[in-house]
């Protein structure tokens, strides 16, 4: 629920800054390492946005995969692993932990 709350607060703030009458749609990118279920996020957002300028806004959610790579041999992984199964090296994780507000479409 807290991710939906932060999203709503930011969207309402942006809409108010632009003198919007209502928010029509919202596009966000969510990293897969956050382990957020897009349908649950959408449901929570719909519930908490009732009675606000963002009520009934279409929430578009893009799930972005983290880049996971071995620091020693360069092998790429689809899922997080602690140690590379090829060389025993340590893996690094880039991205996948962000929630980015990409676009807010408003009626002004």
C-alpha positions as a Markdown table, in Angstrom:
| # | Residue | x | y | z |
|---|---|---|---|---|
| 1 | Unk | 0.0 | 0.0 | 0.0 |
| 2 | Unk | 2.9 | 2.4 | 0.7 |
| 3 | Unk | 4.1 | 2.4 | -2.9 |
| 4 | Unk | 0.6 | 3.2 | -4.1 |
| 5 | Unk | 0.4 | 6.0 | -1.5 |
| 6 | Unk | 3.7 | 7.6 | -2.5 |
| 7 | Unk | 2.6 | 7.3 | -6.2 |
| 8 | Unk | -0.7 | 9.0 | -5.5 |
| 9 | Unk | 0.9 | 11.8 | -3.4 |
| 10 | Unk | 3.4 | 12.6 | -6.3 |
| 11 | Unk | 0.7 | 12.4 | -9.0 |
| 12 | Unk | -1.7 | 14.7 | -7.0 |
| 13 | Unk | 1.2 | 17.2 | -6.4 |
| 14 | Unk | 2.1 | 17.3 | -10.1 |
| 15 | Unk | -1.6 | 17.7 | -11.1 |
| 16 | Unk | -2.1 | 20.5 | -8.6 |
| 17 | Unk | 1.0 | 22.3 | -9.8 |
| 18 | Unk | -0.4 | 22.3 | -13.4 |
| 19 | Unk | -3.9 | 23.3 | -12.4 |
| 20 | Unk | -5.4 | 20.0 | -13.6 |
| 21 | Unk | -9.1 | 19.2 | -13.3 |
| 22 | Unk | -8.4 | 15.5 | -13.3 |
| 23 | Unk | -5.7 | 12.9 | -14.0 |
| 24 | Unk | -6.5 | 10.7 | -17.0 |
| 25 | Unk | -3.5 | 8.3 | -17.0 |
| 26 | Unk | -0.3 | 7.5 | -15.3 |
| 27 | Unk | 2.7 | 5.6 | -16.6 |
| 28 | Unk | 5.3 | 4.1 | -14.3 |
| 29 | Unk | 8.3 | 1.8 | -14.5 |
| 30 | Unk | 8.8 | -0.6 | -11.6 |
| 31 | Unk | 11.9 | -2.6 | -11.0 |
| 32 | Unk | 11.4 | -6.4 | -10.7 |
| 33 | Unk | 13.6 | -6.5 | -7.6 |
| 34 | Unk | 10.9 | -4.6 | -5.7 |
| 35 | Unk | 8.8 | -7.7 | -5.9 |
| 36 | Unk | 5.7 | -5.7 | -6.5 |
| 37 | Unk | 2.7 | -7.4 | -8.2 |
| 38 | Unk | 1.4 | -5.0 | -10.8 |
| 39 | Unk | -2.2 | -6.0 | -10.2 |
| 40 | Unk | -2.0 | -5.5 | -6.5 |
| 41 | Unk | -0.4 | -2.1 | -7.0 |
| 42 | Unk | -3.1 | -1.2 | -9.4 |
| 43 | Unk | -5.8 | -2.4 | -7.0 |
| 44 | Unk | -4.3 | -0.4 | -4.1 |
| 45 | Unk | -3.9 | 2.7 | -6.2 |
| 46 | Unk | -7.6 | 2.5 | -7.3 |
| 47 | Unk | -8.7 | 2.2 | -3.7 |
| 48 | Unk | -6.7 | 5.0 | -2.3 |
| 49 | Unk | -7.3 | 7.4 | -5.2 |
| 50 | Unk | -11.1 | 7.4 | -4.7 |
| 51 | Unk | -12.3 | 10.9 | -4.0 |
| 52 | Unk | -9.1 | 12.5 | -5.4 |
| 53 | Unk | -8.1 | 14.2 | -8.6 |
| 54 | Unk | -6.6 | 10.8 | -9.7 |
| 55 | Unk | -9.8 | 8.8 | -9.3 |
| 56 | Unk | -10.4 | 6.5 | -12.3 |
| 57 | Unk | -7.0 | 7.3 | -13.8 |
| 58 | Unk | -5.6 | 4.5 | -16.0 |
| 59 | Unk | -2.4 | 3.2 | -14.4 |
| 60 | Unk | 0.1 | 1.7 | -16.9 |
| 61 | Unk | 2.8 | -0.4 | -15.2 |
| 62 | Unk | 6.0 | -1.4 | -17.0 |
| 63 | Unk | 8.1 | -4.0 | -15.1 |
| 64 | Unk | 11.8 | -3.4 | -15.7 |
| 65 | Unk | 14.3 | -6.3 | -15.1 |
| 66 | Unk | 17.5 | -5.7 | -13.2 |
| 67 | Unk | 20.8 | -6.3 | -14.9 |
| 68 | Unk | 22.6 | -9.0 | -13.0 |
| 69 | Unk | 26.1 | -9.9 | -14.1 |
| 70 | Unk | 29.2 | -11.7 | -12.7 |
| 71 | Unk | 32.0 | -9.2 | -12.0 |
| 72 | Unk | 34.7 | -11.8 | -12.9 |
| 73 | Unk | 33.5 | -13.7 | -16.0 |
| 74 | Unk | 30.7 | -11.3 | -17.2 |
| 75 | Unk | 28.0 | -14.0 | -17.3 |
| 76 | Unk | 24.5 | -12.4 | -17.3 |
| 77 | Unk | 21.7 | -13.8 | -15.1 |
| 78 | Unk | 17.9 | -13.6 | -15.3 |
| 79 | Unk | 17.5 | -13.9 | -11.5 |
| 80 | Unk | 19.5 | -12.9 | -8.6 |
| 81 | Unk | 22.2 | -15.4 | -7.5 |
| 82 | Unk | 24.7 | -14.8 | -4.7 |
| 83 | Unk | 27.7 | -16.4 | -6.5 |
| 84 | Unk | 28.3 | -17.1 | -10.2 |
| 85 | Unk | 27.8 | -20.8 | -11.1 |
| 86 | Unk | 30.4 | -20.5 | -13.8 |
| 87 | Unk | 33.4 | -19.1 | -12.0 |
| 88 | Unk | 32.4 | -18.6 | -8.3 |
| 89 | Unk | 32.6 | -14.8 | -8.7 |
| 90 | Unk | 30.5 | -12.2 | -7.1 |
| 91 | Unk | 27.5 | -10.8 | -9.0 |
| 92 | Unk | 26.5 | -7.2 | -9.3 |
| 93 | Unk | 22.9 | -5.9 | -9.6 |
| 94 | Unk | 22.1 | -2.8 | -11.5 |
| 95 | Unk | 18.7 | -1.3 | -11.4 |
| 96 | Unk | 15.5 | -3.3 | -10.6 |
| 97 | Unk | 14.8 | -1.4 | -7.4 |
| 98 | Unk | 13.3 | 1.8 | -8.8 |
| 99 | Unk | 9.8 | 3.0 | -9.2 |
| 100 | Unk | 9.9 | 5.8 | -11.8 |
| 101 | Unk | 7.0 | 8.1 | -12.7 |
| 102 | Unk | 7.3 | 8.4 | -16.4 |
| 103 | Unk | 4.2 | 10.3 | -17.5 |
| 104 | Unk | 1.1 | 11.9 | -16.1 |
| 105 | Unk | -1.7 | 12.7 | -18.5 |
| 106 | Unk | -4.0 | 15.4 | -17.2 |
| 107 | Unk | -7.1 | 17.3 | -18.1 |
| 108 | Unk | -6.5 | 21.0 | -17.5 |
